[in-house]
Amino acid sequence: MKTANQVRRLMALIAGWSLIAMAIVAGGGYGYAFETLYVAGDAAATFRQWQQYPELLLGVVGAFSVILVLDVVVAWALNRYFEDVHPELTLAMSWARLSYAVALGGALFKLLPLFQLTTPPEAATVMTHFIAFLKVWSLGLIVFGLHLVLVGMLIFRSNDMPRWLWVMVVLAGVFYSTTHLAQWLFPAYEPYRELVDKILAGPMALGELSLAVWLIVKGGKG
């Protein structure tokens, strides 16, 4: 039977490597496939890309399906890793990530009708499905940001995790939640969204990747 420290070490490795795998899959599924298909504000161009590269839509759905599964794995592993730090906070953190996974699943359902079209659609119809995916995913990312803030609070309460790490994770969470919340609350924010996303992309990615690397290298070692 594994000791408590051995279980924590195993959970750290599972969570860390799952986060790394998610980043790699997201790079292909969103960074390449989705960004190739979807041209913001241009339904005609998006329609042309969808017609020219239909296989990329399958890549998007496949990649995000893998990410959804890994989100569930991360929620479970982090729950086990932090359960002795603060049980109530750990439970809230896990449910926040699972809620995000549900929202991501709902976003993917917005793309599925594009596989079932029996007659050539209009460009506006295709664009509508891509926008619906982004809107539902955006709602989920508000909750995802809350999840990271809760992870940061658990890191702060932990006796064996560095203080700089909780700062990075909390900042990433705040950036995720605020930028996506702004899209829903302030219509005038939309023209600035792309620029803000480019500025915050680094800190948002670095927060969770730093956590992943720390968990792999030192997590659960005491």
Backbone torsions as a table, in degrees:
resi	resn	phi	psi	omega
1	MET	NA	136.5	-178.8
2	LYS	-73.8	144.8	174.2
3	THR	-76.6	169.5	-179.9
4	ALA	-59.9	-39.9	-180.0
5	ASN	-67.8	-36.8	177.8
6	GLN	-66.2	-37.8	177.4
7	VAL	-65.7	-44.7	178.8
8	ARG	-61.3	-39.6	179.6
9	ARG	-65.0	-41.9	178.7
10	LEU	-63.6	-43.3	179.3
11	MET	-64.2	-38.2	178.1
12	ALA	-62.0	-43.1	179.7
13	LEU	-67.3	-41.7	179.4
14	ILE	-63.0	-47.6	-179.6
15	ALA	-64.9	-45.0	-177.0
16	GLY	-62.8	-49.4	-178.9
17	TRP	-70.0	-30.6	176.1
18	SER	-66.0	-40.3	178.1
19	LEU	-65.0	-40.1	177.3
20	ILE	-63.9	-44.3	179.3
21	ALA	-61.8	-39.6	178.6
22	MET	-61.6	-42.1	-179.5
23	ALA	-62.8	-40.3	180.0
24	ILE	-67.6	-45.9	-179.3
25	VAL	-65.1	-40.0	179.0
26	ALA	-64.2	-34.3	178.0
27	GLY	-60.8	-37.9	178.4
28	GLY	-82.1	-44.3	-175.2
29	GLY	-72.0	-41.3	-180.0
30	TYR	-101.7	-51.6	-175.6
31	GLY	-60.4	-31.7	178.9
32	TYR	-108.7	-61.8	-171.5
33	ALA	-63.8	-52.9	-177.0
34	PHE	-67.9	-43.0	-179.6
35	GLU	-64.4	-27.2	175.6
36	THR	-73.4	-40.5	-177.3
37	LEU	-74.8	-45.7	-170.2
38	TYR	-95.0	122.0	176.2
39	VAL	-112.0	106.9	-173.6
40	ALA	-56.3	129.4	176.2
41	GLY	76.0	5.3	-177.2
42	ASP	-133.3	92.8	-177.9
43	ALA	-64.9	-38.9	-178.6
44	ALA	-64.1	-44.6	179.3
45	ALA	-66.5	-40.7	176.8
46	THR	-60.9	-42.1	179.2
47	PHE	-61.9	-42.7	179.3
48	ARG	-63.7	-42.5	179.7
49	GLN	-65.0	-39.9	179.2
50	TRP	-64.4	-39.6	178.1
51	GLN	-69.7	-38.6	-174.8
52	GLN	-77.8	-33.4	-176.9
53	TYR	-126.6	64.0	-177.5
54	PRO	-63.2	-27.1	-179.1
55	GLU	-67.2	-23.7	-179.2
56	LEU	-68.3	-30.1	177.2
57	LEU	-64.1	-40.0	175.5
58	LEU	-62.8	-37.0	177.1
59	GLY	-64.1	-40.1	178.6
60	VAL	-62.7	-51.1	-177.7
61	VAL	-64.6	-42.0	178.8
62	GLY	-63.0	-45.1	-179.0
63	ALA	-63.5	-45.5	-178.6
64	PHE	-71.4	-26.0	174.0
65	SER	-66.2	-42.0	176.0
66	VAL	-62.9	-43.0	179.0
67	ILE	-61.0	-41.1	179.2
68	LEU	-59.4	-45.9	179.2
69	VAL	-62.6	-43.9	-179.9
70	LEU	-65.3	-32.2	175.7
71	ASP	-61.0	-41.3	178.1
72	VAL	-64.9	-41.6	178.6
73	VAL	-62.5	-43.9	179.8
74	VAL	-64.2	-42.4	178.7
75	ALA	-58.6	-43.9	179.4
76	TRP	-66.3	-46.9	-176.8
77	ALA	-65.9	-42.3	178.8
78	LEU	-68.4	-32.1	175.9
79	ASN	-61.3	-46.2	179.0
80	ARG	-67.7	-35.9	-177.0
81	TYR	-68.1	-40.6	-174.1
82	PHE	-100.1	1.8	-169.9
83	GLU	-59.6	-27.7	179.5
84	ASP	-89.9	-7.8	179.7
85	VAL	-77.7	-50.6	178.2
86	HIS	-162.9	97.9	-172.4
87	PRO	-55.8	-44.3	-177.0
88	GLU	-67.5	-43.5	179.4
89	LEU	-66.1	-38.0	178.1
90	THR	-63.6	-41.2	178.9
91	LEU	-63.8	-43.2	178.6
92	ALA	-62.8	-41.0	178.8
93	MET	-61.3	-44.1	-178.6
94	SER	-66.6	-43.4	179.8
95	TRP	-65.8	-33.1	177.7
96	ALA	-63.6	-41.9	-180.0
97	ARG	-70.0	-38.4	177.3
98	LEU	-65.8	-36.5	176.8
99	SER	-64.1	-39.3	175.6
100	TYR	-62.2	-40.8	179.2
101	ALA	-62.3	-38.4	177.3
102	VAL	-63.9	-43.2	178.6
103	ALA	-63.3	-39.3	177.5
104	LEU	-63.5	-40.3	176.1
105	GLY	-62.1	-41.2	177.0
106	GLY	-63.4	-36.6	177.8
107	ALA	-64.9	-41.0	179.9
108	LEU	-62.9	-34.6	178.4
109	PHE	-62.1	-24.2	178.2
110	LYS	-70.5	-20.8	179.4
111	LEU	-91.9	-22.2	-173.9
112	LEU	-59.5	-36.0	178.8
113	PRO	-58.7	-21.9	179.0
114	LEU	-67.3	-18.3	176.7
115	PHE	-85.6	-14.9	-170.3
116	GLN	-108.5	6.1	-177.7
117	LEU	-68.3	127.7	-179.2
118	THR	-98.0	-18.5	176.3
119	THR	-124.4	150.6	179.7
120	PRO	-57.2	122.8	-177.9
121	PRO	-83.1	168.8	172.0
122	GLU	-81.4	158.2	-179.4
123	ALA	-59.5	-37.7	-178.4
124	ALA	-63.8	-34.0	179.9
125	THR	-66.1	-45.6	178.2
126	VAL	-62.2	-44.3	-179.8
127	MET	-61.9	-37.9	-179.9
128	THR	-59.1	-40.9	-179.9
129	HIS	-67.6	-39.8	178.2
130	PHE	-66.1	-41.7	179.5
131	ILE	-65.9	-40.1	178.1
132	ALA	-61.5	-41.6	176.3
133	PHE	-57.9	-47.4	-178.2
134	LEU	-64.5	-37.6	-177.9
135	LYS	-68.1	-45.7	179.8
136	VAL	-67.6	-40.8	177.4
137	TRP	-62.1	-39.1	178.8
138	SER	-60.4	-41.5	175.9
139	LEU	-60.5	-42.1	178.6
140	GLY	-63.2	-36.3	-178.6
141	LEU	-69.9	-22.4	171.9
142	ILE	-63.2	-44.8	178.8
143	VAL	-69.5	-36.1	177.9
144	PHE	-60.8	-40.4	176.6
145	GLY	-60.9	-40.8	176.2
146	LEU	-61.4	-40.7	177.1
147	HIS	-56.7	-45.7	-179.4
148	LEU	-65.3	-37.4	176.7
149	VAL	-61.4	-42.5	178.6
150	LEU	-66.1	-38.2	174.7
151	VAL	-60.8	-43.5	178.2
152	GLY	-59.9	-39.7	178.0
153	MET	-64.4	-37.2	177.6
154	LEU	-69.5	-38.7	175.7
155	ILE	-60.2	-42.4	-179.9
156	PHE	-62.0	-37.5	-179.0
157	ARG	-79.5	-17.9	-178.3
158	SER	-74.0	145.9	-178.0
159	ASN	-86.2	-13.0	-173.0
160	ASP	-122.3	21.8	179.2
161	MET	-123.0	142.1	-174.5
162	PRO	-70.2	147.2	-178.1
163	ARG	-67.8	-32.6	-179.8
164	TRP	-62.9	-27.9	-176.8
165	LEU	-70.1	-40.5	-179.1
166	TRP	-67.1	-33.0	177.5
167	VAL	-62.7	-46.2	-178.6
168	MET	-64.9	-41.5	-178.6
169	VAL	-69.2	-42.8	179.3
170	VAL	-64.5	-43.5	178.5
171	LEU	-60.7	-42.7	177.8
172	ALA	-59.8	-42.8	179.1
173	GLY	-63.9	-43.6	178.8
174	VAL	-62.4	-42.1	179.6
175	PHE	-64.1	-44.6	178.3
176	TYR	-57.5	-51.2	-174.8
177	SER	-67.2	-44.6	-174.3
178	THR	-69.3	-42.2	-177.5
179	THR	-67.9	-36.0	179.7
180	HIS	-81.1	-31.3	175.0
181	LEU	-66.8	-37.2	179.4
182	ALA	-61.9	-33.3	179.2
183	GLN	-62.2	-32.3	-177.8
184	TRP	-88.6	-31.5	-174.1
185	LEU	-91.3	-27.5	-173.6
186	PHE	-128.0	97.4	179.1
187	PRO	-56.8	-31.1	-179.4
188	ALA	-69.7	-10.1	-179.2
189	TYR	-74.8	-24.5	-172.3
190	GLU	-53.1	-44.4	-179.7
191	PRO	-62.4	-21.2	-177.4
192	TYR	-100.6	-5.7	-172.3
193	ARG	-60.0	-46.7	-176.9
194	GLU	-61.3	-42.3	178.9
195	LEU	-65.1	-45.1	179.8
196	VAL	-61.9	-42.5	179.4
197	ASP	-61.0	-39.2	178.8
198	LYS	-65.7	-38.9	-179.7
199	ILE	-68.5	-40.9	-174.3
200	LEU	-90.0	-9.0	-176.4
201	ALA	-57.1	-43.2	-179.4
202	GLY	-61.5	-57.6	179.6
203	PRO	-59.0	-36.4	-179.1
204	MET	-67.1	-43.4	179.5
205	ALA	-71.1	-38.6	-175.4
206	LEU	-66.0	-32.8	-178.7
207	GLY	-59.6	-52.9	-177.5
208	GLU	-74.9	-34.1	178.2
209	LEU	-67.4	-36.1	176.0
210	SER	-63.4	-41.0	176.0
211	LEU	-61.5	-43.0	-179.2
212	ALA	-60.7	-47.7	-178.3
213	VAL	-64.7	-41.9	-179.9
214	TRP	-63.7	-42.3	179.4
215	LEU	-62.2	-40.6	-179.7
216	ILE	-67.7	-41.6	-174.8
217	VAL	-81.1	-42.0	-170.5
218	LYS	-129.4	-12.5	-174.4
219	GLY	-57.8	128.7	176.0
220	GLY	78.1	6.4	-179.3
221	LYS	-84.3	-8.0	177.7
222	GLY	90.9	NA	NA
